Amino acid sequence: MTANQSTAQPRTRTATPRRFLMCSPRHFDVTYSINPWMHPTKPVDGGLALRQWEGLRDLYKELGHTVLDIEPIPGLPDMVFAANGATVVDGKVFGARFRHVERTAEGPAYLEWFRSQGFDELYWPEHINEGEGDYLVVGRRLLAGTGFRTDPRSHFEAQEFFGLPVTSLRLVNPSYYHLDTALSVLSDDEVAYYPQAFSEGSQAVLREMFPDAILATDEDAAVFGLNMLSDGRHVLLPKAATALASKLSERGFEPIGVDLTELLKAGGSVKCCTLELRG
């Protein structure tokens, strides 16, 4: 057996109904550049972006999940990427504080939505963090990204607020600027990730924590294949990530290809559009 082969065996997979918050891309556009994917000179088809997003939303509902909506705000074209708006665990809402001025208004807008919906444990952070872009929940632990957006001091804030252990992971490739572009949670103890997006030390941590993790190819990472979402059985991912889909099938998951190519022009895909409301 080589180092790249896994001993993991297929499991019986069960989907768990989830609650998601999403934001329509009615105002989506690429008018500035804050990551390597964004090129304001390239045209964006707003109608196509909306249809693709509606396809993802409808698919969630067909799979038995609940989807709630936050009203998009004119002038905030990246608000469609709801995953960045907060982190929610056990009904507690850890607000997002964005690094780039172009997105700073999104944090208060999302926090106000939670307040209006009756969430009463809300936290406005002292340090920069970009929600589930850099915080991913694995069982009863948070994996926390840093390196490009989220301040590592925020990791301590999150640990104190949620009362859950936090593992910090450093991103080193600017094309994978958020943790959810380089790592995906598949179940309470399984992940998939792209090793080259992480520092050597963080790669060692991931190997120790998840020795049977699915490793993405260069090609699948480059089409944002890891920006996927699993409900425990179904895994929604960019349809171009074909090798990743095959590996998921081998583990007993049901991969479902989704086309969000217009939103990829801003550096986002399935997971970026989806904020899970836990508890």
N, C-alpha and C positions, 0 to 999 in steps of 0.2 A: 504494500500500500504506500503510495506517495504522500508527501506532506499536504498535497492539495485535495486528496480524497477524503471523504467524510465517512464516519461510521454510523451516522444518523440513519435511522430507519423510518419509513413512512408511518405516520400516526393516523388514527381516526380523528378527523377534524370536525369540529362543531362551530358553527357560526353563532356569535352572540349579538343580539340586537344592540345597536349603539344609538346615541343621540349626537348629531352633528350640527354645527353652526356653519353656515355658508353665506357668502356675499356675492350678489350678482355682479358680473363685469360690465354693467351698463356704461360705466365711465372708464373702462379699461383702455389704456393706450401706453405707448412707450415714448414718453416725452423727455426723459432724462436717463442717465446711465449711472447706476450704483452697483452693478455687478457685470461680469464679463459677457453675460448673455444679452444685455440690453444695448440696442443700437437705434437711437432715435431716428436715424435716416431711413430705416427700413419700415415700410408701411405695415400697419396692423389692420386686419379686417375685423372690425368691431362686431359685425353681425355674425361672423363665423365663430368668434370667441364666445359670444353669448350662446350660440347653438351647442358648441362643444361643452361648455359649462353646464347647460341644462341637461345634456345627455348624462353627465356624471351625476348630477343631482337626482335625476329620474332613476338612474341605476341603483343608487343607494336606497331609494324608496322601494323599488322592485325587490331588493334583497331583504326588506323588512326593517330597515333603519328609519329613524325619525330625523328629519331635516328641518331645522329652524333657520330663519333668514334674518340678517341684519341689513338695514337699508343702506345702500352705497351712497357715498357723499361725493358730489361733484368736486373735482380738483384733487381727489385721492385715487389715482388710477390703479394703485397696487392694493387697494383695500379688498379686492377679490381674493387675495391670499390670506384667508381667514385664520389659517394656522398660526400666523405671526401675531395675532391680536391678543393672545393671553395663553395661559396654561391653567387647566382646570382639573383638579384631583379632589375626590371626596366632596364635591360641591364647593370647594374653596377656589377662588379665582386670583391667580397671580398675574397682575397686569403686565403689559408690554411697554417698554420704554425704548423707542427706536434710535438707532445710531445716526441715521441720515435725516437731515431736516425735511427732505421731501416726504417722509413718512411719519414724522413725529405726531401729527394730529390723529393718526389712526389709534394710538394707544388709548387716549381719553375717550374716543368714540366707542371703542369696544367695551371699555370699562363701564361707560354709561349704559350701554345695552344690557350688560349683566345686572346693573343696579335696577334698571327698569323692569327686568324679568324676575325680581325678587331674590336674587342671590345676595346674601347678607355678609358673607366672609370675603371681602374684597381687599386687595393689597396693591397699593401704588408703590412700585419699587424705587429704591434710591439709585440703583445702578442699571446700566443698559442691559436689556435682554429683549429678545425678539420672539417671545412666546414659544409655541411648539416648533418653530423653526429650529430652535436650539435646545429644547427640552423634550425628550421622548420618554414615555413611561413604559418600563418593562417590569411587569409584576408589581412589586411594591418598592421599586427603585426608580430614580430618575437618571437617565443619561443626559449629560449637559455639554453642549458644544461651546467652544470658544476659539478665538484665533482671528476672526474677521468681524463679527457683529457683537455677540454677547460678551460683556465684561465678566471675567472669571469671578469677581467679587459677588456678582449676582447669584452664583451657584450657592454661596453660603446663605444668602437671603432666602433662596428657594427652599433650602434644607430646613431652615428655621421655621419658615411659614408652613410648609407641608408636614414637617416632622417625618420626612422620609430620607433615606440615604441618597446622596448625589454622587455620581461618578463623573469627573471632568474628563473631557476628551478634546484634544487640540486638533483643529483643522489647519491644513497647510497648503491646500490647493485652492486658489481663488475662484476657480470654476465651481467649487463645492463649498460655498460660503456659509451655508447653514447646515446643521447636523442632519436635518431631514432630506438633504440632497445627497447625502453620502451613506446614510444608515436608515434602515427601516425595521420597525418592530413587527414581528410576525405572530408571536404569541407571548405568554407570560415569561417564557424562558428561551425564546428563539429570535434571532435577528438575521438580517442580511446587510452586508456593508461592502464598501469599496476601499480596500486597504490603503491605496495610494493617496487617498484624501486626508489621511491622518499622519500625525507625527509618529516617529518610531516607538516612542514610549506609549502612545495611545494605542498603536497597533498591538503592542505586547499586552496591554490591559484587555483589549477586546479578545485576543486569543485566549487569555486566561479565563475570562468570564464566559465566553461563548465558543468553545473549541469546535463545535459542529456548525458554526454559522455558515450561511450561504455567502460566497464571495462573488461579487459582481465583476464582470469583464470590463475592460476599458470601453468597449463599444456600448454595453448596456448602461454604464455610468454616464456616458456622453449624451445619451438620449433621456437622461433623468429617470432611468429605470428604477432607481432606489427611492424616488419620491412617490412611493406607493402606499396603499393602505390595506391592512388586513383586518377582517372581522373574526379571525380565528379559523376560517375555512376559505372564504373567498378573498382573493388578493387582487385589488384593482391597481393596474400599473400601465404605464405607457405601452401601447401596442408594439412599438418598435423594439422593446426590450425582450427579444425572443429567447435568447439564451437564459436569461433570468426566469422567464416564464417556464421554460423546460425544467429548470432546477426546482422551482416551486412545485411543479407537478410531481416530480420524483419524491418530494417530501409529503405528498398527500394533500397539498393545497389545490384550490381551483383558481388558477390565474384568469383574469378577465382583462383583455386589452382595451384601453381607453385612448381616444385621440384628443389631446389638448395642445396641439401644435401651436396654436395662436398664443396661448398663455405662456408657452415655453419661450417665446420671444422676450419675456420679462424675467425668465429664470424661475418658472413655476410649473407645477403639474398637479397630480392627483392630491397628494398630501398637503401641498401648499394651499389648496383650495378648501381644506377641511379641518375644522377645529373640533376635537372631540370633547363633549361635555360629560365628564365622569362624575357620577354621584349626584 
